[in-house]
Amino acid sequence: MIKYINPNILNEGNQMELIQDNENPMKRVVRCNNCGLPTEYGMTRMCSGFVGCDNKIKVNGKKIECYFDDLMPRVMKYKNSDNEKERSLYRTGKVYRWRDNIKE
């Protein structure tokens, strides 16, 4: 049975898969919704309710940081967009690279 933890109780769609439990909640290993890689729950970062991590990921042949270089700029772009489709992605929570299969 797959277990999930919810870093943002206001957004049930942002639950993260629990890979390895630990007595210390901050040391639990979860799968990052943005990059799909394992990371400690205590090492995750949140932007406008969306959670990323410090893992390095390869996007278009370039190594970038999951949260600061990838997730956060996309969340802010969608949040502030004049494009209804992009604003809809923000409102529905469909902004994660790994979980939502975003290729851009």
C-alpha positions in Angstrom: 0.0 0.0 0.0 1.4 3.4 -1.0 1.3 6.0 1.8 1.1 9.7 1.3 1.8 12.7 3.4 0.3 16.1 2.8 2.7 19.1 3.2 -0.2 21.5 2.5 -3.4 20.5 4.2 -5.3 23.1 2.2 -4.5 21.4 -1.1 -5.1 17.6 -1.1 -3.8 17.3 -4.7 -0.3 18.1 -3.5 0.2 15.0 -1.4 3.7 13.4 -1.6 4.4 9.7 -1.8 6.1 8.5 1.4 9.1 6.3 0.4 10.6 5.7 3.8 9.0 6.4 7.2 11.0 7.8 10.2 10.0 8.6 13.8 11.3 12.2 13.0 8.8 13.6 10.5 11.4 15.8 9.0 13.6 12.8 8.2 10.9 11.0 6.3 11.9 10.3 2.7 9.3 11.4 0.2 9.1 11.5 -3.6 9.2 15.1 -4.9 6.1 15.9 -6.9 8.2 18.1 -9.2 11.3 16.1 -10.0 10.2 12.6 -8.9 13.4 12.0 -6.9 13.6 11.0 -3.3 14.3 13.7 -0.8 13.9 14.2 3.0 10.6 15.9 3.9 12.5 18.4 6.0 14.5 19.5 3.0 11.5 20.4 0.8 10.5 24.0 0.0 7.1 25.5 -0.6 6.0 28.2 -3.1 2.4 29.3 -3.1 1.4 25.8 -1.8 3.5 23.8 -4.3 6.4 21.8 -2.9 9.8 21.2 -4.6 13.3 20.2 -3.3 17.0 20.9 -3.7 17.7 18.0 -6.1 19.4 18.8 -9.3 17.5 17.7 -12.4 18.2 17.7 -16.1 15.9 19.9 -18.3 16.7 20.4 -22.0 20.2 19.0 -21.4 21.0 21.5 -18.6 21.3 20.7 -14.9 19.1 22.9 -12.8 17.7 23.0 -9.2 14.3 21.5 -8.8 12.8 24.2 -6.7 14.5 27.5 -7.3 15.3 27.1 -11.0 12.3 25.0 -12.2 9.2 24.9 -10.0 9.2 28.4 -8.4 9.5 30.3 -11.7 6.8 28.1 -13.4 4.4 28.6 -10.4 4.9 32.3 -10.5 4.5 32.5 -14.3 1.3 30.5 -14.2 0.0 32.5 -11.2 0.5 35.9 -12.8 -0.3 34.9 -16.4 -2.8 36.7 -18.5 -3.3 33.4 -20.3 -6.4 31.6 -19.0 -5.0 28.1 -19.7 -1.8 28.9 -17.6 -3.9 30.4 -14.8 -6.1 27.3 -14.9 -3.0 25.1 -14.4 -2.1 27.2 -11.3 -5.6 27.0 -9.8 -6.0 23.3 -10.4 -2.4 22.5 -9.1 -1.2 21.0 -12.4 2.3 22.6 -12.3 4.6 19.7 -11.3 7.1 18.5 -13.9 7.2 14.8 -12.8 3.7 14.2 -11.5 1.9 16.2 -14.2 4.3 15.3 -17.0 5.3 18.8 -17.9 8.0 18.8 -20.5 8.6 22.6 -21.1 
